[in-house]
Each structure stands twice: as structure tokens, then as C-alpha cells.
């Protein structure tokens, strides 16, 4: 055996790997910088203490509606909802730290830290309560805790296929190893390189065709940033702690209006196709999720539960009309009670 040839081959292989990794990292870095210049913030950047969050503030009137998104989502996921709500009241959406245009945060991605950042953001931009809080998926857990900690600032809560404090008994959080792998692949520019392929675009987000055409490229550009997957990973890491936080306070909405909107088909085939969950896990989640959503509605004496027909988990894109109508009904009811 000629060990010198083997050693030479290994050196060449290592050099190739280092070269490809360096090239990929450079490609990702330069591509991100180009996108940052090409796709400017659609809202305004607000410094909340050494780092900035991106906020979209539309409409006028009250009560002010404040929107928070699910894991992996940003303000653009509300492109079909926010402009409609802005027709009858002030409505604010934002990108949590690490998403889209928002800077990453030095704080752990716990519900408590997130709502304190949101509360500071609202104070800085001059958007005093009372609020109607609208939270989708993970954003729903943030809004539940916000209403519990600051009940005097909240008059209504709309939970859209929201996290439930007991959901980890039904839904398993993907392994951290998967998130580490995705972070590595993103930082090396692999997803950016593949993002020009239509098949890859649809896998990045299966709802891309429902996003207004004029912001689709903008939308995709935010999903291939390294900080995006780091933000997803950080929030997933604290999933158990966040659910336990809700269990510890068991939020009740005695003095706020509450409407829960849940998906008719929350976990569909694309989760199977992506390999995120097995068929058995998807079937179990679909069978138990409706009961969790009903339980959320029961946390208010007059809580309402609405099933969004023909909708998957991404109700803001599948059935935006339902969210808009629920918010409008709540605004009308609250304004009528003020007049009376």
C-alpha cells in the first residue's frame, strides 16, 4: 500500500472541502448583503436598546390590533390580513428578533423576553393600549402570556391555531440536531444556491403562491438568511420551557374577549413529505389538536371557537378572511360597549 498516495489524496480532499466551505460561506455572506440592499424594510426600524426590530404600522383608530407570527414566519405572512384590518382600525405587525429585517436579540427566546421586547416596541412607537392581541401558532403563546402579565392593557385576544400549554404531549419538537444541520447548510449558502429552483421555492414555503406576487421574491429572500434559521432554532430550543411557563400561570381571560380560530386540517401531507413528522405523528396530531383548541376557548367564560374550513395551519394565508372578520367583529363590539 502506497501510504504517501493515500496521504496526498486525503490532503487534496481536505483542501477541496475547505475551499468549498469557504466559497459557500462567502457566497452566503455576499448574497445576504446584496439582498439587504435590494429588499429594504417595508416598515420602520425601531431601536429597543442596542438592537432594532422591524415594525409595520398601518391604519388608524382603536382599539389597536397587535399581531404576532408563528415560528419561521414574519410580517409578510400577514400580507392578506393586515391591509384589510387597517381599513377599520390601527394594526401593527412586527418581525420578532432574528426574523426578516429585525436584528437578533441578546436575550433568550423565551415568551417572557419576547413580550417584553414587544411591549417596549409599542411604547417607543407611541401605540398605547388597550390592545386586541392576535397571535398565530407560537405567536399565540406570546399573546397569552402578554394578556396574563398585563391584563389592563388588553381588551381582546384572537388565537389563530395557537400553541397550547399541553401540546408537547401531542406534538414533538424536531431534534436540535436537525436545526444545527439546517443552520450549517444555510450558512454555507446551500439553500441560497438552490433557491432559484421552483421546486425548492415551494419547499421553502408551500404557501408562496398565496403571497402577493409583488412581494414573493422579498418573502423568499428572508427565508434563506442564516439569522432566520438561527431564530427558528432558538425559539424551538425553548419550546418546553415556554409551555411550562404557560402551565405555571394557566392564563385565563376573564376580562378580555377571546376568540380561538383553529384549522380544519392543521397538519397535512406536506409535513410528511418534508420528513418533519411520521405518518403516525401527523395522524395523532390531527386527532388531538382540535381538543387543545377547544380547551383554549374554554379559558374565557364567553370564549368563542371557530374552525377555519379548507385551511391548514397557515390560516393567515389559507383563510385570511376569517381572521379579518373576527377582528372586525371584536373591534365593533368593543367600540359599541364604549359608546354605551
N, C-alpha and C positions, 0 to 999 in steps of 0.2 A: 504494500500500500504506500503510495506516494503522499505522505502527510503534508509535504510542502505545497502540493497542488490543492489539497483539501483546505489548508490554511489560507492559501491565496484566494480560493473560491469563497470562503467564509468572509474574508475581509471585503471582497468585492460585493458580496450580498449585503453586509452591514453598511457599506458605503452607499449602496443603492437605496437601502431603507431610510438611512439618514437624509439622503438627498430628496427622496420623495416626500418624507415627512416635513422637511424644511420647506420644500416647494409648496406643499399643501397648506401649511400654516401661513406662509406668505400670501398665497392666493386668497385664503380666507380673510386675512387682515386687510389686504388691499381692497378686496371686494366689499367688505363691510364699510370701509372708509368711502368708497365710491357710492355705495347705496345711501350712506348718511348724507352725502351732499346732494344726491339725486332726489331722495324721498324725504323732504323736510317735514317737520311735525305739522299735523293738521290742526292742532290746538295750540296751547301755550305751555311753556316750560316754567315750573314753579320751584324755587329753591326752598326746601323744607328744613334746612340745617346742614348745608355742606354737600347735599346731593339733590338732584332735581327729579320731579315727577311730571309726567305729561298729562294734561287735563283738557277735555273738550267740554266747553260750557256754552249751552245753546238755550234759546227761548227766554221767556220772562214770566213773571207771576209766581204764585205759590200755591201749595207748598212745593219746595224744591225737591226734585226727584234725583237721587244719587244712585248710580249704577256700579256694580262690581261684577267682574267676569269670572269664569271658571279657570281652572289650571290650563295653561297653554293658550289662553285667549287674551285679547286686548280690546281696546276701544273700537277697533274696526269690526269686531264681531257684532257690534250694536248698530251697524250702518243702516239696517232696516227698521230699527226701533227708535233710536234717539231722535232723528229728524221728525218723526211723527209725534212723539211726545212733546217736542219743542213747539209744536203748533198750539198747545194749550197751557203749557207751564214751563218753568225753568227746569232744565235737566242736565245733569253733569255725569260724564263718564270719565274714567281715567285709566292709565296703564299702571298697574302695580309695579313696584320696583323690579327692574330687570327685564320688563316686557316692553316691546316696541321702542318708543323713544325715551322711556324713563331710565334713569341711572339705576345701577344696582345699589342695594342698601347695605350698610354695615351691620344691620340688625338681623337676627334670626328670623326666618319666615314663619313666625307664629301668628295666629289670629290676633293676639293682643298687640303685637308690634305693627301689624298691617293696619289695624283700625286706628291706632294712634297716629300713624302716618297720614291716613285718610282724613282724620279729624283735623290735624294740623293744616293739611292742604286746603280743606274747606274754609278754615278760619282765615288763612292767608289771602285767598281769592275773594273774600267777602261774601260767603254764601252761608249765612246763619240759618239755623233750623227755624221751624220744625221741618224734618225731612220725611219723605217716603223713600225707604231703602229698598232697592231692587237688587237681588243677588242671585246669580246663576251658578249652580254647581258649588265649587269651592267658595265662590263669592258669597253664596248663601250662608255659609258658616261664619264668614266675617260679619255679615249683616245681622245675623242672630246675636252674636256677641256684642256688636255695637249697640243694638237695641236694649240689651240687658244692662250694659255698663252705663249707658247714657239715655235712659228712658224718657227723660224730659225733652230730649232733642228729636225724638222720633214719634211720628203720629201714624205711620203705616209701614208695613213690611210686605214685600212681594218676593216670595221664594220660588225660583224657577228651577225645577229639578234639582233641588238643593241637597247639599251634604246633610246627612242625618248623623247625630252623635253616635248611633249604634251601627253605622253602616259597615264598619270594618269586619263585623261578624258575617257580612254578606259579600262585600267587595274586597278583594285582596289588592293591596298596593303593589304594583310591579317591583321586582327586585331592584335594589340600588345599583347592582352590577349592570343592569340594562341602562340605567341613566348614565353611569360612568362611561359605558361603551358609546352611547349616543353623544355624550359630551366630547369624547375623543374624536369621533367621526366628524362632528360638526367643526371642531377646532382645526381639523386637518383639511377642511374645505370639501369633504366628500359630498355632503348634501348640496352645497352650493354648486359643485360641478354637475351634479345630476339634476338640479332644479329646473333646467331648461327642457327636460323631457316631460311631455304631457302626463305620462303615466306616473312619474314621480310627483308632479304637481298635485295630482288627485290624491296621492297617498299622503302628502303633507297635510292636506285638509280636504276631506271629501266634500265639503260644502263650498268649495271655492267658486263654483258656478253660481252660487246664490249671492255672493258678494257683488255689489255693483261693479260693472265692468271697468269703470274708471279708477277703481282702487284695488283691483285684483293683483297687479304687479306690486303695488305698495304692500298689500297684505302678505304676499309670499315673501317679500324681502325681509319682513320682520320675523319670519319663522325659520330663517336659516342663519340667524346670528348666534354666535357662541353664547352670549349672555342669556339668550332666550332659553336654551336648554339648561343652562345653569340655574335659572329662575325656577323652571319646572322641577328640576331635581331638588332644589332647596325646599320648595313647598311640599313635595312628596315626602321628603325626609321627616317633616314634622306632622305628617298626617295623623299618626296615632296620638301624639301629644295634643293636637288641635281637637280631635274628637273627645279626648278625655277632658279637655278644658270645657267643652260644652256640657259634658256629663256632670262636671263639677258644679255648674251653675244652673243646669237644666232650664234654659231660657223659657220664660212664659211671657205671653203678650197680652196682659190683662188690660192695658190702657192704650194699646195700638190696634189698628185694623190689621188683619192678617189674611192674605190670600196665598195659597200654595198652588202652583201650576206644575203638573208633572207630565212627563212624556208618555204617550201611549206605547211606544216601542223604545224604551230607554237604551237598551244595549242590543244593537243589531249586528248584522253579519260582518260589518267592516272591522269590528273588534276581533272577530275570529280570524278574518283574513290577515290582519296585521300581526297576528300571533300574540296579541297582548293578553288575551284570555282564552282558555279552552272552551269547547262547546258546553261542557258540563258547568263551568263557571258562568258563562253567559246565560244559560237556562236558569240557573239558580238565582242570578241577579235579577233577571226579568220577572221571576215569580215572586220575589221578596221585596223588590223596590217599591211597588205600589203601596204596600203596607207601611213602609217607612214614611212615604209621602203623606199618607193619611194621618199618621201619628203627628207629623209636623203641624198639620192643620188643626189638630186637637189641642195644640198648645195655646190657643185662644178660645175663650168661651163662644165667640162667634166667628171662628176661623172658617174660611171657605177653601174647598179643594176642587180644582178644575183640571180635567185631563185634556191635554193638547192632542187631539186626534191627528193621525197622519204625521206624527212628529217623533224624531229620535231625540237623543239627549240635547242636541243643539237647538233648542226651542227658539232662541233669538233669531236663528236663520231659517228654521223649518216653519215656525208659526209665529212670526213677529206680531201679527195682528192680534193674537190673544193677549200678549203682554201689554200692548198699547191700550187695548180696551180695558183690561183690568186696572191699569194705572189711571186711565181717564175716569173710570167709574169711582175710583178711590178719591181722586182729586175733587170730583164733583160733589161727592158725599161730604168730604171734609169742609169744602167751601160752603156748602149748604148749612152745615152744622154751625159754622162761624156766624153766618147771617142770622140764624135763628137764635 
